[in-house]
Amino acid sequence: MELDDVCIFTEPQQGASYDDLLAVARRAEQLGFGGFFRSDHYLKMGGVSGLPGPSDALVSLAGLARDTTRIRLGTLVCSVTFRHAGILAITAAQIDQMSGGRFELGLGAGWFEQEHAAHAIPFPPMGTRFDMLEDHLAVITGMWAAEPGATFGYSGRTLQVTDSPGLPKPVQRPHPPIIIGGRGTRRTPQLAAAYASEFNRAFAPVDDFVERVRLVRSACQTIGRDPDSLAYTVALVVAVGADEAEFTRRAAAIGREPAELRANGACGTPAEAAAMIRRYRDAGAGRVYLQVLDLADLDHLDLIAHSVIPAV
């Protein structure tokens, strides 16, 4: 696995300014990481929401589209409950234009009910949210695929579109990569097979990752799609120290126990972190998202780039 196959994944809802994100994205770009991704949440998880408060995923990625030059940018993942499908198609296409074709759209059904209540966002039942996800995927890809001068229409369970011009168009054709992830056993694999460029399983043991990939590959075969036409990826928390004292300090900085981190993430010494990443690579992961929780610790990125990934 090369450094370009590794993305830095951030959780700004825990408390981060745009300047914090920019510093991490620029250091990741300088070091040669393949992507900078962020979550799409509006409420801190655990405790009272910290300053400066949450930020909008797409607004910050639009800024990064102009403030970086090479690194790929994306969401892991946008909730369909947050934005109308037609507006999301426009916004994502515009970010792709602003970045010169570096944007990737992760899309999911949403799960964090508390953040919806805190911001007056409706939170329908899970079945309805999956209907919304299917309709969003159909509408967004349909708008992007509409030929210039033609219009796009759609009638789904939750959305209807009439005579859309399908503009603007993204730079990447036929469209930016679409990432679908999760642990669902039926609709998630079906939607990934129908629409995704990439299936992601986050924070799961290797055997769970293997099983979810099997379900997606089976869903692809059911509809006649080549299962190898999707990328299969994983997200892991990362906390690495050049020695035990540095690792313990980094674990404390994110409020996690060293033993728990070693069991569940790419954590510990560089050799231990590399060994964990190799397990997922050998199980079929073509890309790894490393969840960096302390955005002020830029030296952490240097250690990962110089001592962990070369050992993978």
TAKA-V275103 format. One record per backbone hydrogen bond with DSSP energy under -0.5 kcal/mol. CO is the residue of the C=O (numbers start at 0). NH is the residue of the N-H. E is the energy in kcal/mol with one decimal. If there is no record, write none. Layout:
# TAKA-V275103
CO,NH,E
CO,NH,E
This chain:
# TAKA-V275103
1,4,-1.7
2,5,-1.7
2,33,-1.3
4,287,-1.9
5,33,-2.0
5,34,-1.0
6,8,-0.5
6,289,-3.1
7,36,-3.1
8,291,-2.3
9,38,-1.7
10,13,-2.0
11,14,-2.3
11,15,-0.6
16,20,-1.9
17,21,-2.9
18,22,-2.2
19,23,-1.8
20,24,-2.9
21,25,-2.8
22,26,-2.1
23,27,-2.7
24,28,-2.4
25,29,-2.6
26,30,-2.1
27,31,-1.0
27,32,-2.2
28,31,-0.6
33,71,-2.0
34,7,-2.7
35,73,-1.4
36,9,-2.4
37,75,-2.1
43,45,-0.7
49,52,-1.2
52,15,-0.8
55,59,-2.2
56,60,-2.1
57,61,-1.9
58,62,-1.8
59,63,-2.3
60,64,-1.8
61,65,-0.8
62,65,-1.0
62,66,-1.4
63,67,-1.2
71,35,-3.1
72,103,-2.1
73,37,-1.9
76,39,-0.5
77,107,-3.0
78,81,-1.7
78,82,-0.6
83,87,-2.6
84,88,-2.3
85,89,-1.7
86,90,-2.9
87,91,-2.8
88,92,-1.9
89,93,-2.2
90,94,-2.5
91,95,-2.2
92,96,-2.1
93,97,-3.0
94,98,-1.9
95,99,-0.5
95,100,-3.2
96,99,-1.2
101,72,-2.8
103,74,-1.2
103,105,-0.7
104,178,-2.6
105,77,-2.9
107,79,-2.1
110,112,-1.4
111,114,-0.7
111,115,-1.0
112,116,-2.1
113,117,-2.1
114,118,-0.7
115,118,-0.9
115,120,-2.7
116,119,-0.8
119,121,-0.5
124,128,-2.3
125,129,-2.3
126,130,-1.7
127,131,-2.6
128,132,-2.3
129,133,-2.4
130,134,-2.4
131,135,-3.1
132,136,-2.4
133,137,-2.1
134,138,-2.8
135,139,-3.0
136,140,-2.0
137,141,-1.8
138,142,-2.8
139,143,-2.2
140,144,-1.8
141,145,-1.1
146,149,-2.6
151,163,-2.7
153,160,-3.1
158,155,-3.3
160,153,-2.0
163,151,-2.6
176,104,-2.5
177,196,-2.9
177,197,-1.7
178,106,-2.5
179,199,-1.7
185,189,-1.9
186,190,-2.9
187,191,-2.5
188,192,-2.5
189,193,-1.8
190,194,-2.4
190,195,-0.6
191,195,-1.6
196,230,-2.1
197,179,-2.4
198,232,-2.7
199,181,-1.4
199,201,-0.5
200,234,-1.3
204,208,-2.4
205,209,-2.6
206,210,-1.9
207,211,-2.5
208,212,-2.3
209,213,-2.0
210,214,-1.9
211,215,-2.0
212,216,-2.7
213,217,-2.3
214,218,-2.2
215,219,-2.3
216,220,-2.1
217,221,-1.9
218,222,-1.3
219,222,-0.5
219,223,-0.5
219,224,-2.9
220,223,-0.8
224,226,-0.5
225,228,-2.3
226,229,-1.2
230,198,-2.9
231,285,-2.9
231,286,-0.7
232,200,-2.2
233,288,-2.8
234,202,-2.8
235,290,-3.1
236,265,-2.4
238,267,-2.1
242,246,-2.2
243,247,-2.6
244,248,-2.0
245,249,-2.2
246,250,-2.5
247,251,-2.2
248,252,-1.9
249,253,-0.9
250,253,-0.7
250,255,-2.5
251,254,-1.3
256,260,-2.4
257,261,-2.4
258,262,-1.7
259,263,-1.5
260,264,-2.0
264,266,-1.5
265,238,-1.2
267,240,-2.2
268,272,-2.6
269,273,-2.5
270,274,-2.1
271,275,-1.9
272,276,-2.2
273,277,-2.4
274,278,-1.5
275,279,-1.4
276,280,-2.6
277,281,-3.0
278,282,-0.9
279,284,-2.6
280,283,-1.6
283,285,-0.5
286,233,-1.7
287,6,-2.8
287,289,-0.6
288,235,-2.9
288,290,-0.7
289,8,-2.8
289,291,-0.8
290,237,-2.0
290,292,-0.6
292,294,-0.9
293,296,-1.1
295,297,-1.4
296,299,-0.9
296,300,-0.6
297,300,-0.7
297,301,-1.2
298,302,-2.1
299,303,-2.2
300,304,-2.6
301,305,-2.6
302,306,-2.6
302,307,-0.9
303,307,-1.1
303,308,-2.3
307,310,-1.2
307,311,-0.6
308,311,-1.4
